[in-house]
Amino acid sequence: MLFRSHTSAHLGDDYLKRKGAVTEKHSWDNLKWLASYRPLSCLKLYGGYNYVFRTLPGGIGRHAVQGGFETESHWKAGGHVQFYWANDIQSWERAKWNPTFNSQAGMTMAKNPGDSRSVSVFLEYTAGREAQGQLYRQQESRWTLGLRFSPS
């Protein structure tokens, strides 16, 4: 599967301005190729490659690799609840190939199994360099407690 995306980030701009640092615009357009394989009904493996064809500032690395897996339970509670766990690793040339790891575990609730309209509650952990924004060279880790609404 091929995706084209544009990313423009301003993460860290306010922090840098408060510290008196000069800020830069960070933006890129990229092509992302991802392939996935489902060896079991509850497990999906995927991997791929990113190529950044236009970037600001220029010359900070155009390549990235990505891979991971997602697993999900059968629907529980009469078909209204499903548990999941997903892990993703990305390694960007712009961050000197230092990998960023993301793991998310959660619960999706829907009226019927597989409904496109659902609500998910999740806990997420990220460690590594943020691919977006001006702080992409900084090592960081964070925990996120989230709520996601998927409309029909």
C-alpha positions as CSV (number, residue, x, y, z in Angstrom):
1,M,0.0,0.0,0.0
2,L,1.3,3.4,-0.9
3,F,0.5,6.6,1.0
4,R,1.4,10.2,0.2
5,S,1.3,12.6,3.1
6,H,2.3,16.0,4.1
7,T,3.6,16.7,7.6
8,S,4.1,20.1,9.1
9,A,4.9,20.3,12.8
10,H,5.3,23.1,15.3
11,L,6.0,20.9,18.2
12,G,8.4,22.7,20.6
13,D,8.0,26.2,19.0
14,D,6.5,27.8,22.1
15,Y,9.1,26.2,24.3
16,L,11.9,27.5,22.1
17,K,10.5,31.0,21.9
18,R,10.3,31.2,25.7
19,K,13.9,30.2,25.8
20,G,14.9,32.8,23.3
21,A,16.0,30.3,20.6
22,V,15.5,30.9,16.9
23,T,12.8,28.7,15.5
24,E,12.7,27.0,12.1
25,K,9.8,25.8,10.0
26,H,9.8,22.0,9.8
27,S,7.7,20.5,7.0
28,W,8.0,17.6,4.6
29,D,6.1,15.7,1.9
30,N,6.7,12.0,1.7
31,L,5.7,8.7,0.2
32,K,5.2,5.8,2.5
33,W,5.1,2.1,1.4
34,L,3.6,-0.3,3.9
35,A,2.9,-4.0,3.5
36,S,1.0,-6.1,6.1
37,Y,0.5,-9.8,6.6
38,R,-2.0,-11.5,8.8
39,P,-0.7,-15.0,9.8
40,L,-3.5,-15.4,12.3
41,S,-6.9,-13.8,12.5
42,C,-5.8,-12.0,15.7
43,L,-2.3,-10.9,14.6
44,K,-1.2,-8.4,11.9
45,L,2.5,-7.8,11.1
46,Y,3.6,-4.9,9.0
47,G,6.6,-3.1,7.7
48,G,7.7,-0.4,5.2
49,Y,9.7,2.4,4.0
50,N,9.3,6.3,3.9
51,Y,10.9,8.5,1.3
52,V,10.7,12.3,1.9
53,F,10.8,14.1,-1.4
54,R,10.5,17.6,-0.1
55,T,11.7,18.8,3.3
56,L,12.2,22.1,5.2
57,P,14.9,22.6,6.4
58,G,16.6,20.7,3.5
59,G,19.3,18.1,3.9
60,I,18.2,16.6,7.2
61,G,17.5,13.1,5.9
62,R,15.0,11.6,3.5
63,H,14.7,8.0,4.5
64,A,12.9,6.0,7.2
65,V,12.0,2.4,7.9
66,Q,9.0,1.2,10.0
67,G,7.7,-2.0,11.3
68,G,5.4,-3.5,14.0
69,F,2.6,-5.7,14.9
70,E,-1.0,-5.4,16.1
71,T,-3.0,-8.1,18.0
72,E,-6.6,-8.0,19.1
73,S,-8.9,-10.3,21.1
74,H,-12.2,-11.8,20.1
75,W,-15.2,-9.5,20.8
76,K,-16.2,-9.9,24.5
77,A,-19.2,-8.8,26.6
78,G,-21.8,-9.9,24.0
79,G,-19.8,-8.5,21.1
80,H,-19.4,-4.9,22.5
81,V,-15.8,-4.9,23.7
82,Q,-12.5,-5.8,22.1
83,F,-9.0,-5.5,23.6
84,Y,-6.0,-4.7,21.5
85,W,-2.2,-4.2,21.7
86,A,-0.1,-2.5,19.0
87,N,3.7,-1.9,18.7
88,D,5.5,0.3,16.2
89,I,9.2,0.9,15.6
90,Q,10.4,3.7,13.3
91,S,13.9,4.6,12.5
92,W,14.6,8.0,10.7
93,E,17.7,9.1,8.9
94,R,17.0,12.6,10.3
95,A,17.5,11.2,13.8
96,K,20.7,9.3,12.9
97,W,18.7,6.1,12.6
98,N,18.0,6.0,16.4
99,P,14.7,4.0,16.7
100,T,11.5,5.4,18.2
101,F,9.3,2.8,19.9
102,N,5.6,3.1,20.5
103,S,3.3,0.7,22.3
104,Q,-0.4,1.1,22.8
105,A,-2.8,-1.2,24.6
106,G,-6.5,-0.5,24.9
107,M,-10.1,-1.4,24.7
108,T,-12.6,-0.6,21.9
109,M,-16.3,-0.4,22.6
110,A,-18.9,-0.6,19.9
111,K,-22.6,-1.4,19.5
112,N,-21.8,-4.4,17.3
113,P,-18.5,-6.2,16.5
114,G,-16.6,-4.4,13.8
115,D,-18.8,-1.3,13.7
116,S,-16.9,1.7,12.2
117,R,-18.5,3.8,14.9
118,S,-16.7,3.1,18.2
119,V,-14.9,4.5,21.2
120,S,-11.5,3.4,22.4
121,V,-9.7,3.9,25.7
122,F,-6.0,3.4,25.6
123,L,-2.7,3.7,27.4
124,E,0.4,4.4,25.2
125,Y,4.1,4.6,25.8
126,T,6.6,6.2,23.4
127,A,10.4,6.3,23.7
128,G,12.9,7.7,21.3
129,R,13.1,10.8,19.1
130,E,10.0,12.6,17.9
131,A,10.1,12.5,14.1
132,Q,8.2,15.8,13.8
133,G,9.0,19.3,14.9
134,Q,12.2,21.0,16.0
135,L,13.0,18.7,18.8
136,Y,13.6,15.6,16.6
137,R,17.2,15.3,17.9
138,Q,16.0,15.0,21.5
139,Q,15.5,11.7,23.2
140,E,12.2,11.6,25.1
141,S,9.8,9.2,26.6
142,R,6.1,9.7,27.5
143,W,3.0,8.0,28.7
144,T,-0.4,8.9,27.3
145,L,-3.8,8.1,28.5
146,G,-6.2,8.6,25.6
147,L,-9.8,8.4,24.4
148,R,-10.5,8.0,20.6
149,F,-13.8,8.4,18.9
150,S,-14.3,6.7,15.5
151,P,-17.3,8.1,13.7
152,S,-19.2,6.1,11.1
